[in-house]
Amino acid sequence: MFEAVQFIEVRAGADPQEFVLGEFQDEIDAVAAARTAKMEFIGTGSEAFAWWIVREDGAELANFIADSKSPREFVLDLTSGQLIEIWA
């Protein structure tokens, strides 16, 4: 199972609000849900900073990372431990 999660930092330095977008059998579906949530958030015009991750249930590392201030997206290369930029 994969979990898509949205974090919103309303004020700089404040603890972010965490919203689980859903749990998915497939990583592709979880990433699609995170991308949809990102587009919806950007469409609101909010000045808050938000980011989205996809992770396996119980994992501390994210498989997918994106944020509201950049069109860039990243995945974690488990063999090297490095973030790798992907092109959507």
PDB file of N, CA, C and O in Angstrom:
ATOM      1  N   MET A   1       0.844  -1.187   0.000  1.00  0.00           N
ATOM      2  CA  MET A   1       0.000   0.000   0.000  1.00  0.00           C
ATOM      3  C   MET A   1       0.890   1.252   0.000  1.00  0.00           C
ATOM      4  O   MET A   1       1.960   1.284   0.608  1.00  0.00           O
ATOM      5  N   PHE A   2       0.408   2.264  -0.698  1.00  0.00           N
ATOM      6  CA  PHE A   2       1.091   3.545  -0.765  1.00  0.00           C
ATOM      7  C   PHE A   2       0.164   4.631  -0.245  1.00  0.00           C
ATOM      8  O   PHE A   2      -1.046   4.592  -0.468  1.00  0.00           O
ATOM      9  N   GLU A   3       0.737   5.584   0.440  1.00  0.00           N
ATOM     10  CA  GLU A   3      -0.020   6.681   1.031  1.00  0.00           C
ATOM     11  C   GLU A   3       0.405   7.986   0.365  1.00  0.00           C
ATOM     12  O   GLU A   3       1.599   8.267   0.253  1.00  0.00           O
ATOM     13  N   ALA A   4      -0.572   8.787  -0.078  1.00  0.00           N
ATOM     14  CA  ALA A   4      -0.312  10.132  -0.598  1.00  0.00           C
ATOM     15  C   ALA A   4      -0.682  11.114   0.507  1.00  0.00           C
ATOM     16  O   ALA A   4      -1.774  11.041   1.072  1.00  0.00           O
ATOM     17  N   VAL A   5       0.236  12.039   0.814  1.00  0.00           N
ATOM     18  CA  VAL A   5       0.042  12.959   1.930  1.00  0.00           C
ATOM     19  C   VAL A   5       0.339  14.383   1.475  1.00  0.00           C
ATOM     20  O   VAL A   5       1.277  14.623   0.715  1.00  0.00           O
ATOM     21  N   GLN A   6      -0.475  15.323   1.952  1.00  0.00           N
ATOM     22  CA  GLN A   6      -0.287  16.749   1.677  1.00  0.00           C
ATOM     23  C   GLN A   6       0.047  17.445   2.992  1.00  0.00           C
ATOM     24  O   GLN A   6      -0.593  17.197   4.014  1.00  0.00           O
ATOM     25  N   PHE A   7       1.044  18.310   2.962  1.00  0.00           N
ATOM     26  CA  PHE A   7       1.417  19.127   4.107  1.00  0.00           C
ATOM     27  C   PHE A   7       1.240  20.591   3.716  1.00  0.00           C
ATOM     28  O   PHE A   7       1.627  20.994   2.619  1.00  0.00           O
ATOM     29  N   ILE A   8       0.657  21.383   4.609  1.00  0.00           N
ATOM     30  CA  ILE A   8       0.489  22.813   4.353  1.00  0.00           C
ATOM     31  C   ILE A   8       1.052  23.589   5.537  1.00  0.00           C
ATOM     32  O   ILE A   8       0.656  23.377   6.683  1.00  0.00           O
ATOM     33  N   GLU A   9       1.984  24.490   5.239  1.00  0.00           N
ATOM     34  CA  GLU A   9       2.561  25.374   6.244  1.00  0.00           C
ATOM     35  C   GLU A   9       1.923  26.747   6.041  1.00  0.00           C
ATOM     36  O   GLU A   9       2.293  27.487   5.129  1.00  0.00           O
ATOM     37  N   VAL A  10       0.974  27.070   6.889  1.00  0.00           N
ATOM     38  CA  VAL A  10       0.218  28.311   6.737  1.00  0.00           C
ATOM     39  C   VAL A  10       1.097  29.524   7.035  1.00  0.00           C
ATOM     40  O   VAL A  10       1.019  30.532   6.332  1.00  0.00           O
ATOM     41  N   ARG A  11       1.933  29.434   8.069  1.00  0.00           N
ATOM     42  CA  ARG A  11       2.863  30.507   8.424  1.00  0.00           C
ATOM     43  C   ARG A  11       4.273  29.924   8.475  1.00  0.00           C
ATOM     44  O   ARG A  11       4.465  28.786   8.904  1.00  0.00           O
ATOM     45  N   ALA A  12       5.241  30.698   8.042  1.00  0.00           N
ATOM     46  CA  ALA A  12       6.626  30.239   8.095  1.00  0.00           C
ATOM     47  C   ALA A  12       6.992  29.889   9.531  1.00  0.00           C
ATOM     48  O   ALA A  12       6.742  30.665  10.453  1.00  0.00           O
ATOM     49  N   GLY A  13       7.572  28.744   9.706  1.00  0.00           N
ATOM     50  CA  GLY A  13       7.992  28.307  11.028  1.00  0.00           C
ATOM     51  C   GLY A  13       6.922  27.584  11.823  1.00  0.00           C
ATOM     52  O   GLY A  13       7.226  26.971  12.846  1.00  0.00           O
ATOM     53  N   ALA A  14       5.676  27.644  11.375  1.00  0.00           N
ATOM     54  CA  ALA A  14       4.595  26.949  12.089  1.00  0.00           C
ATOM     55  C   ALA A  14       4.619  25.468  11.724  1.00  0.00           C
ATOM     56  O   ALA A  14       5.088  25.092  10.650  1.00  0.00           O
ATOM     57  N   ASP A  15       4.117  24.646  12.614  1.00  0.00           N
ATOM     58  CA  ASP A  15       4.002  23.224  12.298  1.00  0.00           C
ATOM     59  C   ASP A  15       3.049  23.059  11.123  1.00  0.00           C
ATOM     60  O   ASP A  15       1.983  23.674  11.100  1.00  0.00           O
ATOM     61  N   PRO A  16       3.416  22.242  10.157  1.00  0.00           N
ATOM     62  CA  PRO A  16       2.538  22.053   8.993  1.00  0.00           C
ATOM     63  C   PRO A  16       1.316  21.211   9.349  1.00  0.00           C
ATOM     64  O   PRO A  16       1.358  20.356  10.234  1.00  0.00           O
ATOM     65  N   GLN A  17       0.237  21.479   8.637  1.00  0.00           N
ATOM     66  CA  GLN A  17      -0.959  20.649   8.737  1.00  0.00           C
ATOM     67  C   GLN A  17      -0.759  19.471   7.798  1.00  0.00           C
ATOM     68  O   GLN A  17      -0.322  19.646   6.661  1.00  0.00           O
ATOM     69  N   GLU A  18      -1.077  18.272   8.269  1.00  0.00           N
ATOM     70  CA  GLU A  18      -0.881  17.062   7.472  1.00  0.00           C
ATOM     71  C   GLU A  18      -2.242  16.476   7.110  1.00  0.00           C
ATOM     72  O   GLU A  18      -3.100  16.288   7.973  1.00  0.00           O
ATOM     73  N   PHE A  19      -2.427  16.191   5.823  1.00  0.00           N
ATOM     74  CA  PHE A  19      -3.674  15.609   5.328  1.00  0.00           C
ATOM     75  C   PHE A  19      -3.354  14.360   4.513  1.00  0.00           C
ATOM     76  O   PHE A  19      -2.640  14.440   3.513  1.00  0.00           O
ATOM     77  N   VAL A  20      -3.866  13.229   4.924  1.00  0.00           N
ATOM     78  CA  VAL A  20      -3.697  12.011   4.138  1.00  0.00           C
ATOM     79  C   VAL A  20      -4.704  12.070   3.000  1.00  0.00           C
ATOM     80  O   VAL A  20      -5.910  12.146   3.235  1.00  0.00           O
ATOM     81  N   LEU A  21      -4.214  12.035   1.776  1.00  0.00           N
ATOM     82  CA  LEU A  21      -5.070  12.116   0.595  1.00  0.00           C
ATOM     83  C   LEU A  21      -5.700  10.771   0.262  1.00  0.00           C
ATOM     84  O   LEU A  21      -6.739  10.709  -0.394  1.00  0.00           O
ATOM     85  N   GLY A  22      -5.075   9.714   0.711  1.00  0.00           N
ATOM     86  CA  GLY A  22      -5.618   8.385   0.480  1.00  0.00           C
ATOM     87  C   GLY A  22      -4.542   7.328   0.524  1.00  0.00           C
ATOM     88  O   GLY A  22      -3.347   7.625   0.518  1.00  0.00           O
ATOM     89  N   GLU A  23      -4.991   6.084   0.568  1.00  0.00           N
ATOM     90  CA  GLU A  23      -4.103   4.930   0.495  1.00  0.00           C
ATOM     91  C   GLU A  23      -4.425   4.186  -0.789  1.00  0.00           C
ATOM     92  O   GLU A  23      -5.590   4.011  -1.147  1.00  0.00           O
ATOM     93  N   PHE A  24      -3.380   3.752  -1.476  1.00  0.00           N
ATOM     94  CA  PHE A  24      -3.526   3.187  -2.811  1.00  0.00           C
ATOM     95  C   PHE A  24      -2.741   1.889  -2.926  1.00  0.00           C
ATOM     96  O   PHE A  24      -1.674   1.748  -2.328  1.00  0.00           O
ATOM     97  N   GLN A  25      -3.262   0.954  -3.683  1.00  0.00           N
ATOM     98  CA  GLN A  25      -2.572  -0.304  -3.941  1.00  0.00           C
ATOM     99  C   GLN A  25      -1.352  -0.084  -4.824  1.00  0.00           C
ATOM    100  O   GLN A  25      -0.369  -0.820  -4.736  1.00  0.00           O
ATOM    101  N   ASP A  26      -1.422   0.924  -5.666  1.00  0.00           N
ATOM    102  CA  ASP A  26      -0.411   1.149  -6.692  1.00  0.00           C
ATOM    103  C   ASP A  26       0.268   2.502  -6.475  1.00  0.00           C
ATOM    104  O   ASP A  26      -0.404   3.500  -6.213  1.00  0.00           O
ATOM    105  N   GLU A  27       1.582   2.536  -6.584  1.00  0.00           N
ATOM    106  CA  GLU A  27       2.325   3.783  -6.428  1.00  0.00           C
ATOM    107  C   GLU A  27       1.922   4.808  -7.487  1.00  0.00           C
ATOM    108  O   GLU A  27       1.872   6.003  -7.196  1.00  0.00           O
ATOM    109  N   ILE A  28       1.639   4.364  -8.692  1.00  0.00           N
ATOM    110  CA  ILE A  28       1.247   5.271  -9.774  1.00  0.00           C
ATOM    111  C   ILE A  28      -0.032   6.015  -9.411  1.00  0.00           C
ATOM    112  O   ILE A  28      -0.138   7.217  -9.657  1.00  0.00           O
ATOM    113  N   ASP A  29      -0.992   5.325  -8.835  1.00  0.00           N
ATOM    114  CA  ASP A  29      -2.243   5.975  -8.427  1.00  0.00           C
ATOM    115  C   ASP A  29      -2.007   6.972  -7.293  1.00  0.00           C
ATOM    116  O   ASP A  29      -2.634   8.031  -7.254  1.00  0.00           O
ATOM    117  N   ALA A  30      -1.110   6.637  -6.378  1.00  0.00           N
ATOM    118  CA  ALA A  30      -0.799   7.547  -5.270  1.00  0.00           C
ATOM    119  C   ALA A  30      -0.142   8.822  -5.785  1.00  0.00           C
ATOM    120  O   ALA A  30      -0.469   9.917  -5.329  1.00  0.00           O
ATOM    121  N   VAL A  31       0.787   8.686  -6.736  1.00  0.00           N
ATOM    122  CA  VAL A  31       1.447   9.858  -7.325  1.00  0.00           C
ATOM    123  C   VAL A  31       0.424  10.697  -8.090  1.00  0.00           C
ATOM    124  O   VAL A  31       0.470  11.925  -8.025  1.00  0.00           O
ATOM    125  N   ALA A  32      -0.481  10.069  -8.800  1.00  0.00           N
ATOM    126  CA  ALA A  32      -1.523  10.797  -9.530  1.00  0.00           C
ATOM    127  C   ALA A  32      -2.392  11.593  -8.563  1.00  0.00           C
ATOM    128  O   ALA A  32      -2.756  12.732  -8.858  1.00  0.00           O
ATOM    129  N   ALA A  33      -2.729  11.017  -7.421  1.00  0.00           N
ATOM    130  CA  ALA A  33      -3.534  11.728  -6.414  1.00  0.00           C
ATOM    131  C   ALA A  33      -2.765  12.925  -5.859  1.00  0.00           C
ATOM    132  O   ALA A  33      -3.346  13.991  -5.654  1.00  0.00           O
ATOM    133  N   ALA A  34      -1.467  12.759  -5.613  1.00  0.00           N
ATOM    134  CA  ALA A  34      -0.648  13.867  -5.115  1.00  0.00           C
ATOM    135  C   ALA A  34      -0.554  14.982  -6.157  1.00  0.00           C
ATOM    136  O   ALA A  34      -0.646  16.160  -5.813  1.00  0.00           O
ATOM    137  N   ARG A  35      -0.375  14.622  -7.413  1.00  0.00           N
ATOM    138  CA  ARG A  35      -0.307  15.635  -8.479  1.00  0.00           C
ATOM    139  C   ARG A  35      -1.633  16.380  -8.625  1.00  0.00           C
ATOM    140  O   ARG A  35      -1.644  17.594  -8.833  1.00  0.00           O
ATOM    141  N   THR A  36      -2.735  15.666  -8.519  1.00  0.00           N
ATOM    142  CA  THR A  36      -4.051  16.309  -8.598  1.00  0.00           C
ATOM    143  C   THR A  36      -4.231  17.280  -7.442  1.00  0.00           C
ATOM    144  O   THR A  36      -4.702  18.401  -7.639  1.00  0.00           O
ATOM    145  N   ALA A  37      -3.860  16.860  -6.242  1.00  0.00           N
ATOM    146  CA  ALA A  37      -3.977  17.741  -5.070  1.00  0.00           C
ATOM    147  C   ALA A  37      -3.095  18.973  -5.235  1.00  0.00           C
ATOM    148  O   ALA A  37      -3.486  20.071  -4.838  1.00  0.00           O
ATOM    149  N   LYS A  38      -1.913  18.806  -5.814  1.00  0.00           N
ATOM    150  CA  LYS A  38      -1.022  19.944  -6.045  1.00  0.00           C
ATOM    151  C   LYS A  38      -1.669  20.941  -6.999  1.00  0.00           C
ATOM    152  O   LYS A  38      -1.671  22.142  -6.730  1.00  0.00           O
ATOM    153  N   MET A  39      -2.213  20.462  -8.099  1.00  0.00           N
ATOM    154  CA  MET A  39      -2.846  21.353  -9.068  1.00  0.00           C
ATOM    155  C   MET A  39      -4.043  22.074  -8.447  1.00  0.00           C
ATOM    156  O   MET A  39      -4.244  23.263  -8.694  1.00  0.00           O
ATOM    157  N   GLU A  40      -4.830  21.371  -7.653  1.00  0.00           N
ATOM    158  CA  GLU A  40      -5.972  21.999  -6.979  1.00  0.00           C
ATOM    159  C   GLU A  40      -5.503  23.066  -6.004  1.00  0.00           C
ATOM    160  O   GLU A  40      -6.097  24.142  -5.938  1.00  0.00           O
ATOM    161  N   PHE A  41      -4.447  22.789  -5.248  1.00  0.00           N
ATOM    162  CA  PHE A  41      -3.920  23.758  -4.285  1.00  0.00           C
ATOM    163  C   PHE A  41      -3.401  24.998  -5.005  1.00  0.00           C
ATOM    164  O   PHE A  41      -3.704  26.124  -4.608  1.00  0.00           O
ATOM    165  N   ILE A  42      -2.630  24.794  -6.050  1.00  0.00           N
ATOM    166  CA  ILE A  42      -2.085  25.928  -6.810  1.00  0.00           C
ATOM    167  C   ILE A  42      -3.222  26.761  -7.392  1.00  0.00           C
ATOM    168  O   ILE A  42      -3.123  27.986  -7.466  1.00  0.00           O
ATOM    169  N   GLY A  43      -4.292  26.104  -7.803  1.00  0.00           N
ATOM    170  CA  GLY A  43      -5.452  26.802  -8.354  1.00  0.00           C
ATOM    171  C   GLY A  43      -6.163  27.704  -7.360  1.00  0.00           C
ATOM    172  O   GLY A  43      -6.898  28.605  -7.764  1.00  0.00           O
ATOM    173  N   THR A  44      -5.959  27.478  -6.067  1.00  0.00           N
ATOM    174  CA  THR A  44      -6.604  28.321  -5.056  1.00  0.00           C
ATOM    175  C   THR A  44      -5.908  29.672  -4.914  1.00  0.00           C
ATOM    176  O   THR A  44      -6.491  30.623  -4.393  1.00  0.00           O
ATOM    177  N   GLY A  45      -4.650  29.756  -5.381  1.00  0.00           N
ATOM    178  CA  GLY A  45      -3.903  31.001  -5.243  1.00  0.00           C
ATOM    179  C   GLY A  45      -3.391  31.247  -3.839  1.00  0.00           C
ATOM    180  O   GLY A  45      -2.976  32.362  -3.522  1.00  0.00           O
ATOM    181  N   SER A  46      -3.410  30.243  -3.002  1.00  0.00           N
ATOM    182  CA  SER A  46      -2.954  30.381  -1.620  1.00  0.00           C
ATOM    183  C   SER A  46      -1.484  30.765  -1.562  1.00  0.00           C
ATOM    184  O   SER A  46      -0.683  30.315  -2.381  1.00  0.00           O
ATOM    185  N   GLU A  47      -1.137  31.593  -0.597  1.00  0.00           N
ATOM    186  CA  GLU A  47       0.251  31.985  -0.379  1.00  0.00           C
ATOM    187  C   GLU A  47       0.966  31.003   0.545  1.00  0.00           C
ATOM    188  O   GLU A  47       2.181  31.094   0.722  1.00  0.00           O
ATOM    189  N   ALA A  48       0.232  30.074   1.130  1.00  0.00           N
ATOM    190  CA  ALA A  48       0.840  29.088   2.020  1.00  0.00           C
ATOM    191  C   ALA A  48       1.784  28.197   1.224  1.00  0.00           C
ATOM    192  O   ALA A  48       1.626  28.030   0.015  1.00  0.00           O
ATOM    193  N   PHE A  49       2.764  27.630   1.916  1.00  0.00           N
ATOM    194  CA  PHE A  49       3.677  26.679   1.294  1.00  0.00           C
ATOM    195  C   PHE A  49       3.136  25.276   1.539  1.00  0.00           C
ATOM    196  O   PHE A  49       2.769  24.933   2.663  1.00  0.00           O
ATOM    197  N   ALA A  50       3.089  24.479   0.499  1.00  0.00           N
ATOM    198  CA  ALA A  50       2.579  23.117   0.622  1.00  0.00           C
ATOM    199  C   ALA A  50       3.509  22.159  -0.096  1.00  0.00           C
ATOM    200  O   ALA A  50       4.217  22.535  -1.030  1.00  0.00           O
ATOM    201  N   TRP A  51       3.493  20.911   0.358  1.00  0.00           N
ATOM    202  CA  TRP A  51       4.239  19.890  -0.333  1.00  0.00           C
ATOM    203  C   TRP A  51       3.506  18.567  -0.234  1.00  0.00           C
ATOM    204  O   TRP A  51       2.662  18.361   0.638  1.00  0.00           O
ATOM    205  N   TRP A  52       3.852  17.678  -1.151  1.00  0.00           N
ATOM    206  CA  TRP A  52       3.168  16.396  -1.275  1.00  0.00           C
ATOM    207  C   TRP A  52       4.201  15.290  -1.321  1.00  0.00           C
ATOM    208  O   TRP A  52       5.256  15.429  -1.940  1.00  0.00           O
ATOM    209  N   ILE A  53       3.884  14.194  -0.662  1.00  0.00           N
ATOM    210  CA  ILE A  53       4.764  13.034  -0.715  1.00  0.00           C
ATOM    211  C   ILE A  53       3.928  11.778  -0.950  1.00  0.00           C
ATOM    212  O   ILE A  53       2.731  11.742  -0.668  1.00  0.00           O
ATOM    213  N   VAL A  54       4.579  10.775  -1.462  1.00  0.00           N
ATOM    214  CA  VAL A  54       4.022   9.431  -1.558  1.00  0.00           C
ATOM    215  C   VAL A  54       5.017   8.520  -0.861  1.00  0.00           C
ATOM    216  O   VAL A  54       6.217   8.577  -1.132  1.00  0.00           O
ATOM    217  N   ARG A  55       4.526   7.690   0.025  1.00  0.00           N
ATOM    218  CA  ARG A  55       5.393   6.757   0.742  1.00  0.00           C
ATOM    219  C   ARG A  55       4.663   5.441   0.951  1.00  0.00           C
ATOM    220  O   ARG A  55       3.434   5.379   0.944  1.00  0.00           O
ATOM    221  N   GLU A  56       5.438   4.416   1.133  1.00  0.00           N
ATOM    222  CA  GLU A  56       4.843   3.125   1.462  1.00  0.00           C
ATOM    223  C   GLU A  56       4.376   3.176   2.909  1.00  0.00           C
ATOM    224  O   GLU A  56       4.962   3.880   3.732  1.00  0.00           O
ATOM    225  N   ASP A  57       3.320   2.427   3.218  1.00  0.00           N
ATOM    226  CA  ASP A  57       2.808   2.391   4.591  1.00  0.00           C
ATOM    227  C   ASP A  57       3.940   2.079   5.557  1.00  0.00           C
ATOM    228  O   ASP A  57       4.691   1.121   5.372  1.00  0.00           O
ATOM    229  N   GLY A  58       4.046   2.905   6.589  1.00  0.00           N
ATOM    230  CA  GLY A  58       5.035   2.692   7.630  1.00  0.00           C
ATOM    231  C   GLY A  58       6.430   3.185   7.307  1.00  0.00           C
ATOM    232  O   GLY A  58       7.307   3.129   8.168  1.00  0.00           O
ATOM    233  N   ALA A  59       6.665   3.664   6.103  1.00  0.00           N
ATOM    234  CA  ALA A  59       8.005   4.122   5.707  1.00  0.00           C
ATOM    235  C   ALA A  59       8.283   5.522   6.225  1.00  0.00           C
ATOM    236  O   ALA A  59       7.372   6.336   6.377  1.00  0.00           O
ATOM    237  N   GLU A  60       9.537   5.787   6.491  1.00  0.00           N
ATOM    238  CA  GLU A  60       9.961   7.131   6.889  1.00  0.00           C
ATOM    239  C   GLU A  60      10.496   7.920   5.703  1.00  0.00           C
ATOM    240  O   GLU A  60      10.643   9.140   5.782  1.00  0.00           O
ATOM    241  N   LEU A  61      10.785   7.233   4.610  1.00  0.00           N
ATOM    242  CA  LEU A  61      11.289   7.879   3.401  1.00  0.00           C
ATOM    243  C   LEU A  61      10.171   7.995   2.376  1.00  0.00           C
ATOM    244  O   LEU A  61       9.319   7.113   2.265  1.00  0.00           O
ATOM    245  N   ALA A  62      10.185   9.080   1.636  1.00  0.00           N
ATOM    246  CA  ALA A  62       9.168   9.297   0.602  1.00  0.00           C
ATOM    247  C   ALA A  62       9.655   8.748  -0.728  1.00  0.00           C
ATOM    248  O   ALA A  62      10.838   8.843  -1.054  1.00  0.00           O
ATOM    249  N   ASN A  63       8.737   8.175  -1.492  1.00  0.00           N
ATOM    250  CA  ASN A  63       9.047   7.702  -2.842  1.00  0.00           C
ATOM    251  C   ASN A  63       8.924   8.832  -3.860  1.00  0.00           C
ATOM    252  O   ASN A  63       9.569   8.790  -4.908  1.00  0.00           O
ATOM    253  N   PHE A  64       8.098   9.849  -3.564  1.00  0.00           N
ATOM    254  CA  PHE A  64       7.794  10.948  -4.474  1.00  0.00           C
ATOM    255  C   PHE A  64       7.667  12.219  -3.652  1.00  0.00           C
ATOM    256  O   PHE A  64       7.064  12.204  -2.579  1.00  0.00           O
ATOM    257  N   ILE A  65       8.231  13.328  -4.144  1.00  0.00           N
ATOM    258  CA  ILE A  65       8.173  14.604  -3.426  1.00  0.00           C
ATOM    259  C   ILE A  65       7.945  15.725  -4.440  1.00  0.00           C
ATOM    260  O   ILE A  65       8.594  15.768  -5.485  1.00  0.00           O
ATOM    261  N   ALA A  66       7.008  16.640  -4.118  1.00  0.00           N
ATOM    262  CA  ALA A  66       6.766  17.833  -4.930  1.00  0.00           C
ATOM    263  C   ALA A  66       6.326  18.954  -3.991  1.00  0.00           C
ATOM    264  O   ALA A  66       5.824  18.686  -2.899  1.00  0.00           O
ATOM    265  N   ASP A  67       6.513  20.215  -4.410  1.00  0.00           N
ATOM    266  CA  ASP A  67       6.042  21.324  -3.577  1.00  0.00           C
ATOM    267  C   ASP A  67       5.343  22.394  -4.410  1.00  0.00           C
ATOM    268  O   ASP A  67       5.412  22.397  -5.639  1.00  0.00           O
ATOM    269  N   SER A  68       4.670  23.299  -3.706  1.00  0.00           N
ATOM    270  CA  SER A  68       3.820  24.294  -4.365  1.00  0.00           C
ATOM    271  C   SER A  68       4.589  25.448  -4.999  1.00  0.00           C
ATOM    272  O   SER A  68       4.013  26.210  -5.775  1.00  0.00           O
ATOM    273  N   LYS A  69       5.858  25.593  -4.694  1.00  0.00           N
ATOM    274  CA  LYS A  69       6.631  26.720  -5.212  1.00  0.00           C
ATOM    275  C   LYS A  69       7.474  26.355  -6.433  1.00  0.00           C
ATOM    276  O   LYS A  69       8.205  27.196  -6.956  1.00  0.00           O
ATOM    277  N   SER A  70       7.375  25.111  -6.887  1.00  0.00           N
ATOM    278  CA  SER A  70       8.227  24.664  -7.977  1.00  0.00           C
ATOM    279  C   SER A  70       7.508  23.608  -8.815  1.00  0.00           C
ATOM    280  O   SER A  70       6.743  22.809  -8.276  1.00  0.00           O
ATOM    281  N   PRO A  71       7.743  23.596 -10.118  1.00  0.00           N
ATOM    282  CA  PRO A  71       7.173  22.538 -10.955  1.00  0.00           C
ATOM    283  C   PRO A  71       7.987  21.245 -10.892  1.00  0.00           C
ATOM    284  O   PRO A  71       7.588  20.234 -11.469  1.00  0.00           O
ATOM    285  N   ARG A  72       9.120  21.271 -10.196  1.00  0.00           N
ATOM    286  CA  ARG A  72      10.003  20.112 -10.127  1.00  0.00           C
ATOM    287  C   ARG A  72       9.413  19.028  -9.223  1.00  0.00           C
ATOM    288  O   ARG A  72       8.738  19.322  -8.237  1.00  0.00           O
ATOM    289  N   GLU A  73       9.682  17.767  -9.581  1.00  0.00           N
ATOM    290  CA  GLU A  73       9.265  16.615  -8.789  1.00  0.00           C
ATOM    291  C   GLU A  73      10.472  15.696  -8.621  1.00  0.00           C
ATOM    292  O   GLU A  73      11.361  15.657  -9.472  1.00  0.00           O
ATOM    293  N   PHE A  74      10.491  14.968  -7.525  1.00  0.00           N
ATOM    294  CA  PHE A  74      11.633  14.116  -7.221  1.00  0.00           C
ATOM    295  C   PHE A  74      11.166  12.739  -6.765  1.00  0.00           C
ATOM    296  O   PHE A  74      10.078  12.580  -6.211  1.00  0.00           O
ATOM    297  N   VAL A  75      12.020  11.752  -7.012  1.00  0.00           N
ATOM    298  CA  VAL A  75      11.834  10.413  -6.465  1.00  0.00           C
ATOM    299  C   VAL A  75      13.112  10.048  -5.720  1.00  0.00           C
ATOM    300  O   VAL A  75      14.186  10.577  -6.005  1.00  0.00           O
ATOM    301  N   LEU A  76      12.980   9.146  -4.770  1.00  0.00           N
ATOM    302  CA  LEU A  76      14.134   8.691  -4.013  1.00  0.00           C
ATOM    303  C   LEU A  76      14.717   7.455  -4.671  1.00  0.00           C
ATOM    304  O   LEU A  76      14.020   6.462  -4.877  1.00  0.00           O
ATOM    305  N   ASP A  77      16.002   7.522  -5.002  1.00  0.00           N
ATOM    306  CA  ASP A  77      16.722   6.364  -5.526  1.00  0.00           C
ATOM    307  C   ASP A  77      17.181   5.549  -4.316  1.00  0.00           C
ATOM    308  O   ASP A  77      18.095   5.954  -3.598  1.00  0.00           O
ATOM    309  N   LEU A  78      16.550   4.414  -4.099  1.00  0.00           N
ATOM    310  CA  LEU A  78      16.850   3.610  -2.917  1.00  0.00           C
ATOM    311  C   LEU A  78      18.245   3.001  -2.965  1.00  0.00           C
ATOM    312  O   LEU A  78      18.794   2.648  -1.922  1.00  0.00           O
ATOM    313  N   THR A  79      18.827   2.872  -4.148  1.00  0.00           N
ATOM    314  CA  THR A  79      20.169   2.298  -4.235  1.00  0.00           C
ATOM    315  C   THR A  79      21.236   3.289  -3.787  1.00  0.00           C
ATOM    316  O   THR A  79      22.260   2.891  -3.232  1.00  0.00           O
ATOM    317  N   SER A  80      21.001   4.586  -4.026  1.00  0.00           N
ATOM    318  CA  SER A  80      21.996   5.598  -3.662  1.00  0.00           C
ATOM    319  C   SER A  80      21.555   6.481  -2.497  1.00  0.00           C
ATOM    320  O   SER A  80      22.383   7.145  -1.875  1.00  0.00           O
ATOM    321  N   GLY A  81      20.252   6.493  -2.198  1.00  0.00           N
ATOM    322  CA  GLY A  81      19.739   7.371  -1.149  1.00  0.00           C
ATOM    323  C   GLY A  81      19.609   8.812  -1.592  1.00  0.00           C
ATOM    324  O   GLY A  81      19.383   9.691  -0.761  1.00  0.00           O
ATOM    325  N   GLN A  82      19.746   9.079  -2.886  1.00  0.00           N
ATOM    326  CA  GLN A  82      19.673  10.442  -3.403  1.00  0.00           C
ATOM    327  C   GLN A  82      18.318  10.730  -4.025  1.00  0.00           C
ATOM    328  O   GLN A  82      17.638   9.836  -4.529  1.00  0.00           O
ATOM    329  N   LEU A  83      17.942  12.014  -3.975  1.00  0.00           N
ATOM    330  CA  LEU A  83      16.736  12.452  -4.667  1.00  0.00           C
ATOM    331  C   LEU A  83      17.073  12.671  -6.133  1.00  0.00           C
ATOM    332  O   LEU A  83      18.078  13.303  -6.461  1.00  0.00           O
ATOM    333  N   ILE A  84      16.233  12.150  -7.006  1.00  0.00           N
ATOM    334  CA  ILE A  84      16.432  12.268  -8.443  1.00  0.00           C
ATOM    335  C   ILE A  84      15.261  13.048  -9.013  1.00  0.00           C
ATOM    336  O   ILE A  84      14.107  12.701  -8.764  1.00  0.00           O
ATOM    337  N   GLU A  85      15.543  14.098  -9.776  1.00  0.00           N
ATOM    338  CA  GLU A  85      14.468  14.878 -10.389  1.00  0.00           C
ATOM    339  C   GLU A  85      13.836  14.071 -11.521  1.00  0.00           C
ATOM    340  O   GLU A  85      14.527  13.417 -12.302  1.00  0.00           O
ATOM    341  N   ILE A  86      12.503  14.133 -11.589  1.00  0.00           N
ATOM    342  CA  ILE A  86      11.782  13.475 -12.691  1.00  0.00           C
ATOM    343  C   ILE A  86      11.064  14.526 -13.506  1.00  0.00           C
ATOM    344  O   ILE A  86      10.826  15.638 -13.032  1.00  0.00           O
ATOM    345  N   TRP A  87      10.728  14.185 -14.697  1.00  0.00           N
ATOM    346  CA  TRP A  87      10.007  15.100 -15.588  1.00  0.00           C
ATOM    347  C   TRP A  87       8.646  14.514 -15.841  1.00  0.00           C
ATOM    348  O   TRP A  87       8.515  13.443 -16.434  1.00  0.00           O
ATOM    349  N   ALA A  88       7.619  15.228 -15.382  1.00  0.00           N
ATOM    350  CA  ALA A  88       6.231  14.741 -15.519  1.00  0.00           C
ATOM    351  C   ALA A  88       5.687  15.021 -16.891  1.00  0.00           C
ATOM    352  O   ALA A  88       4.540  14.682 -17.181  1.00  0.00           O
TER     353      ALA A  88
END
